[in-house]
């Protein structure tokens, strides 16, 4: 417990410790618990956002917008009429897939509805562009025509 607090305070949380002292906490344990409660519990390790419960909620909250930005940028290169051929379109789809599935063996057990939704949004966006479709094409149809299984399998 003390080692955790020492590590957290080394990150610049000395002010939190001082506030805990001034808050009127009776014992040292209560003071230390105050400091631990105020600190963030997520940590980035090898590109994955880890938390104490291993539910990867923070990871998917950061991954979703990053994937949508990449899919959006690549979609601008892939117009519905003309543009690159099917090989280039599958390559761009592979780029987004690689970003999405990085660390999948670690977080696959923690897939919830929100996490699956965060994975499906960019997959649909890039699959629709890969098949030269329009926004009315469903997720299942776009993935089937693009030849890409859903990433949450």
N, C-alpha and C positions, 0 to 999 in steps of 0.2 A: 504494500500500500504506500509506504513512504517512498519507495523507489519510483512508483508511478507519479507521485506528486512532484518529486524532484525532477523527473523528466519533463513533466508538463510545465513546471515553473521555469525550466530552462528555455522554453519556447516563448517566454514573455508574459507569463500569467502571474507575475509577482503582485500586480495590482489586485487581482482577484483574491489572493491570499490575504492581502492587507484589508480588503473589504470584509472578508470572512472574520478576521480578527475583530474588526470594529462592529460587526453585526451583533455581537453579544453572545456568540456561541459559547456554551459552557465548557466543553471539554475539547481537547486537541483533536479527538476523532471527529467530533461534529464540525470543527473548523476545516479539517482536511476533507471531509465529505462535501462540505459547501464548495470547496475549490474543485473537486472532481465533478460535481453536478453542473458547474458552470462551464466546464470545458467541453469542446466538441469531442465526440466519440468516434469520428471517422478518421481514417488514415489512408493515404494513397501509397500503395506498394505495387511496383511494376505495372502501373497504369490502371490498377483496379482500386476502387474505393471500398475499403474494408471497414466494417463496423463491428461492434461487440456481439451482435446477434447473428451475424452472417446471413442477413436477408438481402444485402446488396441494393437496398433502396437508393442510397446516395449514388451508387455507381450508375444505376439506370436513369436517375434524374439528370446526371451530367452526360450520359451517353446519348440519350434521346435527342436533345438539341444539336449535339455535335454531329450525329448521323444525319439529321434532317438538313443541316447546313451543307454537309458534303454531298448528300443526294441532290439537294437543290442546285448546288454549283455544277455538278456533273449533268444534271438535267438540262441546264442551259446550253450545254454543248450538244445535246441530243434533241434536235427538233423533231416534231412528228412527221413532217414531210421533208425528205432529203436527209442530209447529214451523214454521219458515219454509218458504215455497214454493221451487220449483226455481230461480227467478231469484236469490234470496238465497243459495242453496246454491252456485250457480255463481260468484257474486261472491266468496264466501269461498274457494272453490277458486282463483280468480284471484289472491287476495291471497298465498296460499302459493306459487303458481306464480311470481309476480313476484319474491318474495324468493329463490326457488331459482334462477331463471334470470338473476339480476342478474350481469352480467359474463360471460355465457355465450360471447360471441364470443372472449373472451380465454382462458377455461379449457376450451373444448370439445375441443381437441386432447389434453388431459391426462386424459381420462376412463379410469379403471382400474376394476377390479371393485369395489374398496372405494368409490370415488367414485360409481359407479352405484348401489350399495347405499344410500349416504347420500342419494341423490336419490329413490330409489324408496320408501323407508320412509315419509316424510311424504306422498308423492303417494298411496300406497295408503290411508293413514289418512284423508286428507281426501276421497278419492274414495269410500271406503266410506260415509262420512257423507253425501256428496252424493247417493248413490243410495238412501239409507235402508237400507243393507245391514247385515249382521252381520259379525263378525270372521272367519267361515269363508269369506267371498268372496275369491277369489284376486285378485292384483294385476291380471292381464290382464283379468279379467271386470269388475272395478270400474272400470278406466280405460275400457273399451269402453262400458259402460253410462253412465258419466258424460260420455262424449264428449270425453275428454281423451287426446291421444296421449302416450306416455311421454316424460318430460322429457329423457331421455338420447338421444333421436333427434337 
